[in-house]
Amino acid sequence: MLRPRPFFGGVQLEGHKQESNFAPLIIPPLPKTLIYPLPQLKSGNGKILVASGNRVLKGQAIVVSDNPMLPPVHAASSGWVRCIEQRPLPHPSGLTGDCAVIDVDGLEESVEFQGFPNYAEMEPADLCARIHAAGIVGLGGAAFPTMVKLKPPKQLKIETLVLNGAECEPYITCDDSLSRHYPHAVLGGAKILAHILGVACCLLAIEEDMPQAIAALEKAKSEGDYRQIEIVPVPVIYPMGGERQLIQVLTGKEVPANGIPAEVGVVCQNVATAAAVYQAITTGEPLISRIVTVTGQGVRRPQNLLVRIGTPIAELVEHCGGYTDSAERLILGGPMMGIALPTDDIPITKAANCILVAGRDEVVGEKHSMPCIRCGACATACPVNLLPQQLYWHSRADSLDRAMAYHLPDCIECGCCDVVCPSHIPLVQHFRSAKSKVAAKEQERLKADHARLRYEARQERKQREQLEKAESAKRKKELLGKPILNNTTQELGR
């Protein structure tokens, strides 16, 4: 049995898992409305397939694209498209964007799904195409297109598939619930992913404080042909679920800075992503639902729900008994890396794994920041082995080049440094600000380079045109200077 290795840094956090794991998995009734944000169309060649007044079926694609970075979006139930309008997006700024709003008719009429249980007879490229057509993305929170991860550069040899079930952030238990209730889907998806990648080794990491999930997965493994899958309990330390940290713990390999796991022979996928792949390949059903944790002191009945993607958050909270009097803040995700939402009129997206309704006791009020005492606790806790203290000084002083020299882009914004800082300095806030400034500076540089190239091309074109004009004038002058002899004069001359 594989023995996990430690990774540098990390912090011990109170789990708050029992609140939502105490209740069984619930499938709520059909929502009245489904909302699908469409902001990705602004940055790609996507196409909206529906318009106001159209009727859609369950599983019908409403957005498609040839761009592999923009998987399709599918309707989670049948109904009528009320409109495509500006709606709040799941972003802390309260930005709005184009959204398709569907009024659910309750009939659950569906397109015809075609599954391929004998997937082992299919080519990996065909399976990848079906995964893309099903709209599957990483369900651990990043929502990176799954098909892209399954097609690493050809020069890189993949040896290991890692399934991430290490749900390290407090309050979130959706992957725990999935592993307990649908273990065969998780393991079946792992086999499909391993077949596509051509690997014989799959390591399924799950935290040691999830005994029921471990037992369910072990039981499912004993009931099927899952010999290439090893279930590995890993220590409960935040951020164990980070991709780079988990790969180091399981394999001892370190993903290089600015690199990808494939460079060390590893592809990492979330357990929920594996289950979605299993569903899409064996039944043909696209990604139209996922398990979401609704928890916190601000909601009456914390629990895990199998939710239709597009369901407004307000309906989920209502199904969980509504808000309590202590509800203070609505957070998409966990308390460490989640984002505060300005309203509950926002839909569940593929990336939404948790809705945390934080109560007054769970919300950390605004702390008074004090001067850095150079204790080094932030460097000890940083799981990426950075020097947050130095990054802080350079970020605060807008010395972006110096911050980049201290590997600012490698910061995963996990918040470990914030937790341990005795001076209550909002370090991650400074790092995010610095990253934004670096990105803006890079955009300005690209625009300046583009303008320079256009100017140089224009100057070259003008110079070329002047040379062509001069050459043309020279030829005309030479032609005018030659005597023109007619045929008669030429004959007399002979």
C-alpha positions in Angstrom: 0.0 0.0 0.0 1.3 3.4 -0.9 2.4 5.6 2.0 1.7 9.3 1.5 4.6 11.7 1.8 4.4 15.1 3.6 4.4 18.4 1.7 5.9 21.6 2.8 3.8 24.0 4.9 0.0 23.8 5.3 -2.2 24.5 8.3 -4.6 22.5 10.5 -8.1 23.9 10.3 -11.4 23.1 12.0 -13.3 21.0 9.6 -17.0 21.8 10.2 -17.8 18.8 8.0 -20.4 17.1 10.3 -23.0 19.9 9.8 -23.7 19.0 6.1 -22.6 15.3 6.3 -25.1 14.5 9.0 -28.0 14.6 6.6 -28.4 12.2 3.7 -28.0 13.3 0.1 -31.1 15.0 -1.1 -32.5 15.5 -4.7 -34.5 18.7 -4.5 -37.6 19.3 -6.7 -37.3 20.8 -10.1 -36.4 24.5 -9.9 -38.9 27.0 -11.3 -36.2 28.8 -13.3 -32.8 27.8 -14.8 -30.2 30.5 -15.5 -27.1 30.0 -17.6 -24.4 32.6 -17.7 -22.9 33.1 -21.2 -19.9 35.4 -20.7 -17.6 32.9 -22.3 -18.9 33.9 -25.7 -17.1 37.2 -25.5 -13.7 35.5 -25.6 -14.3 32.8 -28.1 -16.1 31.6 -31.2 -19.2 30.3 -29.3 -22.7 30.2 -30.7 -26.0 30.6 -28.8 -28.4 28.0 -30.2 -31.6 29.3 -28.5 -33.5 32.6 -28.5 -36.4 34.0 -26.6 -39.6 32.0 -27.0 -37.8 28.8 -28.0 -38.6 25.5 -26.2 -35.6 23.4 -25.0 -35.4 19.8 -23.9 -33.4 18.3 -21.1 -29.9 17.7 -22.2 -30.2 20.0 -25.2 -27.1 22.2 -26.0 -27.8 25.9 -25.7 -24.3 27.0 -26.4 -21.6 25.3 -28.5 -18.1 26.2 -29.6 -15.3 24.8 -31.7 -12.9 26.1 -29.1 -11.8 23.2 -26.8 -11.5 25.7 -24.0 -15.2 26.4 -24.2 -17.2 23.2 -23.6 -20.9 23.3 -24.5 -23.7 24.3 -22.0 -26.8 22.1 -21.8 -30.3 22.7 -20.4 -30.9 20.7 -17.2 -34.6 20.4 -17.8 -37.2 21.1 -20.4 -38.9 24.5 -20.6 -39.2 27.7 -22.5 -36.5 30.4 -23.0 -37.9 33.4 -21.4 -35.1 35.8 -22.5 -31.4 36.3 -22.8 -30.6 39.3 -20.7 -28.0 40.8 -18.3 -28.0 39.0 -14.9 -25.6 39.0 -11.9 -22.7 36.6 -12.4 -21.0 34.5 -9.7 -18.3 37.2 -9.1 -17.6 39.2 -5.9 -17.7 42.5 -7.9 -21.4 42.0 -8.7 -20.7 42.1 -12.5 -23.5 41.3 -14.8 -23.3 39.3 -18.1 -25.5 37.7 -20.7 -27.6 34.9 -19.3 -30.1 32.5 -20.8 -33.2 32.4 -18.6 -35.4 29.2 -18.9 -38.8 28.8 -17.3 -39.0 25.1 -16.4 -42.2 23.4 -17.6 -42.0 20.4 -15.3 -42.4 17.8 -18.1 -38.8 16.7 -18.1 -38.8 15.9 -21.8 -35.4 15.0 -22.9 -33.3 14.6 -26.0 -32.3 11.0 -26.8 -29.1 10.1 -25.0 -26.8 7.5 -26.5 -24.3 5.8 -24.2 -21.4 3.5 -25.0 -20.9 1.0 -22.1 -18.3 -0.8 -24.2 -16.0 2.2 -24.1 -12.9 0.0 -24.1 -13.6 -0.6 -27.8 -13.5 3.1 -28.7 -10.5 5.2 -29.6 -9.3 7.6 -27.0 -9.8 10.5 -29.4 -13.5 9.6 -29.9 -14.0 9.4 -26.1 -12.4 12.8 -25.7 -14.7 14.2 -28.3 -17.7 12.8 -26.4 -16.4 14.2 -23.1 -16.1 17.7 -24.7 -19.6 17.3 -26.3 -21.0 16.5 -22.8 -19.7 19.8 -21.5 -17.5 18.2 -18.8 -15.1 20.4 -16.9 -13.1 20.0 -13.7 -15.6 19.9 -10.9 -13.2 20.6 -8.1 -13.7 24.4 -8.5 -11.4 25.4 -11.4 -13.8 24.3 -14.2 -10.8 23.6 -16.5 -12.0 21.7 -19.6 -11.5 18.0 -19.0 -10.8 17.1 -22.6 -7.8 19.5 -22.7 -6.3 17.8 -19.7 -6.7 14.4 -21.4 -4.7 15.5 -24.4 -1.3 16.5 -23.0 1.5 17.3 -25.4 2.6 14.2 -27.4 6.2 14.5 -26.2 5.1 14.0 -22.6 4.6 10.4 -21.3 1.8 10.1 -18.8 2.4 7.3 -16.2 -0.1 8.1 -13.4 -3.7 9.2 -13.1 -4.4 10.9 -9.8 -8.0 11.3 -8.7 -8.5 14.1 -6.2 -11.0 13.3 -3.4 -9.0 15.2 -0.8 -11.7 17.7 0.3 -9.4 19.8 2.4 -11.3 23.1 2.7 -13.6 23.5 5.8 -17.4 23.0 5.4 -17.2 21.4 1.9 -18.4 17.8 1.8 -19.8 17.3 -1.8 -17.0 15.0 -2.9 -17.4 13.0 0.4 -21.1 12.6 -0.3 -20.5 11.6 -3.9 -17.9 8.9 -2.9 -20.4 7.5 -0.4 -23.4 7.5 -2.6 -21.9 6.8 -6.1 -18.6 4.9 -5.6 -19.1 2.8 -8.8 -19.4 6.0 -10.9 -16.2 7.4 -9.4 -14.3 4.2 -10.0 -15.9 3.6 -13.4 -14.9 7.1 -14.4 -11.4 6.5 -13.3 -11.2 3.4 -15.5 -12.4 5.5 -18.5 -9.9 8.2 -17.8 -7.1 5.7 -17.4 -8.1 4.1 -20.7 -8.0 7.4 -22.5 -4.5 8.3 -21.1 -3.2 4.7 -21.6 -2.0 4.4 -18.0 -2.0 1.4 -15.7 -1.8 3.2 -12.4 -4.5 5.3 -10.8 -4.2 6.7 -7.3 -7.4 7.9 -5.7 -6.6 10.2 -2.8 -9.2 10.6 0.0 -8.7 12.2 3.4 -8.4 10.1 6.5 -11.4 11.8 8.1 -13.8 10.4 5.5 -14.1 6.8 6.7 -17.6 6.2 5.2 -16.4 7.3 1.8 -13.3 5.2 2.1 -15.4 2.1 3.0 -17.8 2.7 0.2 -15.0 3.0 -2.4 -13.2 -0.1 -1.0 -16.5 -2.1 -1.2 -17.2 -1.0 -4.8 -13.6 -1.8 -5.7 -14.0 -5.3 -4.4 -17.2 -5.8 -6.4 -15.7 -4.8 -9.8 -12.6 -5.0 -12.0 -10.7 -2.0 -10.6 -7.3 -3.5 -10.0 -5.4 -0.6 -11.4 -7.0 1.8 -8.9 -5.4 2.2 -5.5 -7.4 4.1 -2.8 -4.9 6.1 -0.7 -6.0 7.8 2.5 -4.1 11.1 3.0 -3.5 13.3 6.0 -6.0 16.0 6.9 -4.1 19.2 6.4 -5.0 22.2 4.3 -4.4 22.6 1.4 -4.0 18.8 0.8 -6.5 19.1 -2.1 -4.2 21.4 -4.1 -3.2 19.7 -7.3 0.6 20.2 -6.9 0.5 19.4 -3.2 -1.4 16.2 -3.8 0.9 15.0 -6.6 3.9 15.5 -4.3 2.2 13.6 -1.5 1.3 10.6 -3.7 4.3 10.4 -6.1 7.1 12.4 -4.5 7.3 14.4 -7.8 7.2 18.2 -7.8 5.5 20.0 -10.6 7.9 22.7 -11.9 7.1 26.4 -11.6 5.0 27.6 -14.5 4.7 23.9 -15.5 1.8 21.4 -15.6 1.5 18.0 -14.0 1.9 16.2 -17.3 5.6 17.4 -17.3 6.2 14.9 -14.4 4.0 12.2 -16.0 0.8 12.9 -14.0 -2.7 13.9 -14.9 -4.9 15.0 -12.0 -8.7 15.0 -12.1 -11.4 15.5 -9.4 -13.5 12.5 -8.3 -16.7 14.4 -9.3 -15.2 14.9 -12.8 -14.6 11.2 -13.0 -18.2 10.4 -12.1 -19.4 12.9 -14.7 -17.2 11.2 -17.3 -18.7 7.8 -16.4 -22.2 9.2 -16.7 -21.5 10.9 -20.1 -19.8 7.9 -21.7 -22.0 5.0 -20.4 -25.4 6.8 -20.6 -24.8 9.7 -23.0 -26.1 12.2 -20.5 -24.2 15.5 -20.5 -23.1 17.4 -17.4 -26.4 18.9 -16.2 -26.2 18.3 -12.5 -23.7 18.1 -9.6 -23.6 17.7 -5.9 -23.4 21.0 -4.0 -22.9 21.5 -0.2 -25.2 24.1 1.3 -24.0 24.8 4.8 -23.1 27.3 7.5 -24.8 28.7 10.6 -26.9 31.0 8.3 -29.0 28.2 6.9 -31.5 26.1 8.9 -30.8 22.6 7.4 -27.2 22.2 6.1 -27.0 19.3 3.7 -25.7 18.1 0.4 -28.0 18.4 -2.6 -27.9 16.8 -6.1 -28.6 20.1 -8.0 -29.5 20.9 -11.5 -26.9 23.3 -13.0 -28.5 26.6 -13.5 -30.6 26.5 -10.3 -30.7 29.9 -8.5 -29.0 29.8 -5.1 -32.1 31.3 -3.5 -34.1 28.1 -4.3 -31.5 25.9 -2.7 -31.4 27.9 0.4 -35.2 27.8 0.6 -35.1 24.0 0.2 -32.7 23.9 3.1 -35.1 25.7 5.4 -34.2 29.2 4.5 -31.9 31.7 6.2 -31.5 31.8 10.0 -31.4 35.1 11.9 -27.6 34.9 12.2 -27.1 34.7 8.4 -24.3 37.3 7.7 -22.6 36.5 4.4 -23.2 34.4 1.3 -20.0 32.7 0.0 -19.5 30.6 -3.1 -17.0 28.0 -2.1 -15.3 27.5 1.2 -14.1 30.1 3.8 -10.5 30.0 2.6 -10.7 30.4 -1.2 -14.4 31.1 -1.7 -15.8 34.4 -3.0 -18.5 36.5 -1.3 -21.6 37.0 -3.4 -23.7 40.2 -3.4 -27.0 38.4 -4.0 -28.6 34.9 -4.0 -30.1 35.6 -7.4 -27.2 33.8 -8.9 -27.3 30.3 -10.5 -25.3 27.2 -9.6 -22.6 26.8 -12.3 -20.4 23.8 -13.0 -17.7 25.2 -10.8 -20.0 25.7 -7.7 -19.2 23.0 -5.1 -20.4 24.8 -2.0 -22.8 27.5 -0.9 -21.6 28.7 2.5 -24.2 30.9 4.4 -21.9 32.1 7.1 -23.3 33.2 10.4 -22.1 36.0 12.6 -19.8 33.7 14.6 -18.3 32.3 11.3 -17.5 35.6 9.7 -14.2 37.1 10.6 -14.7 40.8 11.0 -12.3 43.4 9.7 -9.1 43.0 11.6 -6.8 45.9 12.3 -3.6 45.3 10.4 -0.4 45.8 12.4 3.2 46.1 11.2 5.0 43.0 10.1 7.1 41.6 13.0 9.2 39.4 10.6 8.3 36.2 12.5 8.5 34.0 9.4 5.2 32.1 10.2 3.9 32.9 6.8 6.9 31.3 5.1 6.6 28.2 7.3 2.9 27.8 6.4 3.2 28.5 2.7 2.6 25.1 0.8 4.4 26.5 -2.3 7.5 27.3 -0.3 7.4 31.0 -1.1 8.5 34.0 1.0 5.2 35.8 1.6 6.9 38.4 3.8 9.1 39.5 0.9 6.2 39.3 -1.5 4.2 41.5 0.8 6.9 44.2 1.0 7.4 44.4 -2.8 3.6 44.1 -3.6 2.8 46.9 -1.1 5.5 49.1 -2.7 4.4 48.3 -6.2 7.8 46.8 -7.0 6.3 44.4 -9.4 9.6 43.3 -10.9 10.9 42.4 -7.5 7.7 40.6 -6.6 8.0 38.6 -9.8 11.5 37.7 -8.8 10.1 36.2 -5.7 7.8 34.0 -7.8 4.5 35.9 -7.3 2.7 33.9 -10.0 3.3 30.7 -8.0 1.1 31.9 -5.2 -2.1 29.7 -5.2 -3.9 32.2 -2.9 -4.8 29.4 -0.4 -4.8 31.8 2.5 -2.5 29.8 4.8 -0.3 32.9 5.3 -3.3 35.0 6.3 -4.4 32.4 8.9 -1.0 32.3 10.7 -0.1 36.0 10.5 0.0 37.4 14.0 -0.2 40.9 12.6 -3.4 40.2 10.8 -2.0 41.5 7.5 -4.3 40.6 4.5 -1.4 39.1 2.6 -3.4 37.3 -0.1 -5.3 40.5 -0.8 -1.9 42.2 -1.5 -0.8 39.3 -3.7 -4.0 39.4 -5.7 -3.7 43.1 -6.2 -0.1 42.7 -7.4 -1.1 39.9 -9.8 -3.8 42.2 -11.3 -1.3 45.0 -11.7 1.2 42.6 -13.4 -1.5 41.4 -15.7 -2.5 44.9 -16.6 1.1 45.8 -17.2 1.5 42.8 -19.5 -1.6 43.9 -21.4 -0.1 47.3 -21.9 3.2 45.8 -23.1 1.4 43.6 -25.6 -0.6 46.6 -26.9 2.6 48.7 -27.2 4.3 45.8 -29.0 1.3 45.4 -31.3 1.3 49.2 -32.0 5.1 49.1 -32.6 4.8 46.2 -35.0 2.0 48.0 -36.9 4.1 51.1 -37.1 7.1 49.2 -38.4 5.0 47.4 -40.9 3.5 50.7 -42.1 7.0 52.2 -42.4 8.2 49.2 -44.4 5.1 49.4 -46.7 5.7 53.1 -47.3 9.3 52.5 -48.1 8.5 49.7 -50.4 5.9 51.8 -52.2 8.4 54.7 -52.6 10.9 52.2 -54.1 8.3 50.8 -56.4 7.3 54.3 -57.5 11.0 55.3 -58.1 11.5 52.1 -60.1 8.4 52.7 -62.2 9.5 56.3 -62.9 12.9 55.1 -64.0 11.4 52.6 -66.4 9.1 55.2 -67.9 12.1 57.6 -68.4 14.1 54.9 -70.1 11.2 54.0 -72.4 10.7 57.7 -73.3 14.4 58.1 -74.1 14.5 55.3 -76.7 13.9 56.1 -80.5 10.6 54.6 -81.7 11.2 52.9 -85.2 8.2 51.9 -87.3 8.2 48.8 -89.5 8.9 50.8 -92.7 12.1 52.5 -91.4 13.3 49.1 -90.2 12.7 47.6 -93.7 14.6 50.5 -95.4 17.4 50.0 -93.0 17.8 46.4 -94.1 
